[in-house]
Amino acid sequence: MRKLIVLLIGLIAISTYAFADKVTFTASAPDAVVTGDQFRLSYTITTQKVKDFRAPSIKGFDVLMGPSRSQQSSTQIINGNVSSASSITFTYILMANATGEFTIPGASIIADGNQMVSNSVRVKVLPQDQSSGQSSSDGSSSNRASSGNNTSSQDLFVTATASKTSVYEQEAFVLTYKIYTREHDMQLNNAKLPDFKGFHSQEIEMSNNAKWTPEHYKGRNYYSTIYRQFVLFPQQSGKLFIDPAQFELTVRKAVQNADPFDAFFNGGSNVVEAKKNISTPKIAINVNALPAGKPADFSGGVGEFNITSSINNKDLKTNDALTIKLAISGTGNLKLISNPTIKFPEDFEVYDPKVDNQVRLTREGLSGNKVIEYLAIPRHAGTFKIPGISFSYFDIRSKSYKTLKTEEYVVNIEKGAGNADQVIANFTNKEDLKVLGEDIRFIKQGDVQVAPKGSFFYSSIGYWLLYIIPAIAFVIFFIVYRKQAAANANVAKVRTKKANKVAIKRMKLAGKLLSENKKESFYDEVLKALWGYISDKLNIPVSRLTKDNIEEKLIKHGVDEELIRDFLNALNECEFARFAPGDENQAMDKVYSSSIEVISKMENSIKH
């Protein structure tokens, strides 16, 4: 029996040690006090194996008592789990004797054989109240208390303050609504804020639990808390107004009972509730127009910014995607800045830019990065120059316009699979003329031979041949044309019938590439299937197909407009997903399924 008890005590001791928290040493004191007030300064260590407690030098306060030592310990067992807690607290009683903010350094102690130092504490000492009879000049307005309510506008009010009252267009400033009270039992029932007409507003996120702190305001001490804060961006120049905000509050006060019997049985006082309506003053904001002389590339940016750019690749093949990322960083109206324009060559197919706002809200505005991703696909081979981006903004500090520029890029595009031969003509002189085949000739210059005098062309053999030969040629051309038209009709019919089979064959190969996770080959094969299918169905060579004429031709063949959009979206999705960031497998699966679906629907819709 004795061995069993010893074993049980040992298990409890081991469990207690295992579940014991890490030893901490913390100091605590009120955030704010009033001169002449007494308050506690405590140092708590979460173990009882301590020695050599050393208090810091306490300046700015009178030490009335301390340090006094107290010990606490507890053990509990919940569902078989044993936990224990023990601590020692060293307490001082201090009195504030001067206004200001004071820092009390951390104390030191040896706990479990280790030297430990506590945190320091910061205490704000407020001056004592001035005469309560002085008039209020806090800039807020409120309705006087109703009958039976002794809470005056000096005991409870709300302020609305702007960090700046003279700004430029799009310059950020902070609007703060703050509640001041001397009543401990107060409840906010409802608040109606203005709509900030003429401003773009963004609210600063705050904790759900309001923190009330002592504050000396206009000669009196209050408990205050920030109710809401907004960062405002004025959208026009002139004198703008922020309308008053309306607040409905309830104050509960203990009123001395005049009836001695009620006072005896009910504790001597009754609790009376009184509602109070408060409105903040209207605030005027002078908004200055941006100075004249805006640069042509001004994007509306107001603040302090920097700009950088990067390109994914300078050596590509036709139909490969080229991506330029532009990052605008700094502080200001980042989200309101228009996207700068990149002048891509005309041979590039350009997509709408993708914008990612990586910003946080600060008192100076939005701070962080605005990343703009431009996607373009070159359709022809050659060497192309992409000019640098010029970005202008209004600098708040220097109150002037500044222009930033990025580097230009020279990209080399090689011919890739699936591109048709292109004819490029420059008619500045005949040496620069480039042609296909030999169907263009220049007029030959030199001596001209003239027929001898007395030689007549009329009624000659050559004369009659000019009539006979064109007639024979016309008959031959007509016969050949009819045969060729019939042959072409048969070929078109064969191509149309085989279009679905060819597309299915290509999609099967794409499915195999998908399972092997060959991204580049997969997207190439899906694009061949889509373009090849529509080429066969419409009997138009791939080299003559564009997204614009596909839509026109499909409408003529009686295809529903929604299905046409689905087909074009499948093309765009395939081209964009190939280079878009994210889950590659998910993107490939989506492209594969949507392509098969749209080909299947198209097969039953094209009318010949």
Secondary structure as GFF3:
##gff-version 3
##sequence-region A 1 608
A	DSSP	alpha_helix	2	19	.	.	.	ID=ss1
A	DSSP	beta_strand	25	28	.	.	.	ID=ss2
A	DSSP	beta_strand	32	34	.	.	.	ID=ss3
A	DSSP	beta_strand	38	45	.	.	.	ID=ss4
A	DSSP	beta_strand	50	54	.	.	.	ID=ss5
A	DSSP	beta_strand	61	78	.	.	.	ID=ss6
A	DSSP	beta_strand	81	96	.	.	.	ID=ss7
A	DSSP	beta_strand	100	104	.	.	.	ID=ss8
A	DSSP	beta_strand	108	111	.	.	.	ID=ss9
A	DSSP	beta_strand	114	117	.	.	.	ID=ss10
A	DSSP	beta_strand	121	126	.	.	.	ID=ss11
A	DSSP	beta_strand	141	142	.	.	.	ID=ss12
A	DSSP	beta_strand	156	162	.	.	.	ID=ss13
A	DSSP	beta_strand	166	168	.	.	.	ID=ss14
A	DSSP	beta_strand	173	181	.	.	.	ID=ss15
A	DSSP	beta_strand	186	192	.	.	.	ID=ss16
A	DSSP	beta_strand	199	203	.	.	.	ID=ss17
A	DSSP	beta_strand	213	217	.	.	.	ID=ss18
A	DSSP	beta_strand	220	234	.	.	.	ID=ss19
A	DSSP	beta_strand	238	242	.	.	.	ID=ss20
A	DSSP	beta_strand	246	256	.	.	.	ID=ss21
A	DSSP	alpha_helix	260	265	.	.	.	ID=ss22
A	DSSP	beta_strand	269	279	.	.	.	ID=ss23
A	DSSP	beta_strand	283	288	.	.	.	ID=ss24
A	DSSP	beta_strand	298	311	.	.	.	ID=ss25
A	DSSP	beta_strand	315	317	.	.	.	ID=ss26
A	DSSP	beta_strand	322	332	.	.	.	ID=ss27
A	DSSP	three_ten_helix	334	336	.	.	.	ID=ss28
A	DSSP	beta_strand	348	350	.	.	.	ID=ss29
A	DSSP	beta_strand	354	362	.	.	.	ID=ss30
A	DSSP	beta_strand	365	378	.	.	.	ID=ss31
A	DSSP	beta_strand	382	386	.	.	.	ID=ss32
A	DSSP	beta_strand	390	395	.	.	.	ID=ss33
A	DSSP	beta_strand	400	405	.	.	.	ID=ss34
A	DSSP	beta_strand	409	414	.	.	.	ID=ss35
A	DSSP	three_ten_helix	430	432	.	.	.	ID=ss36
A	DSSP	alpha_helix	461	515	.	.	.	ID=ss37
A	DSSP	alpha_helix	519	538	.	.	.	ID=ss38
A	DSSP	three_ten_helix	542	544	.	.	.	ID=ss39
A	DSSP	alpha_helix	547	556	.	.	.	ID=ss40
A	DSSP	alpha_helix	561	577	.	.	.	ID=ss41
A	DSSP	alpha_helix	584	603	.	.	.	ID=ss42
###
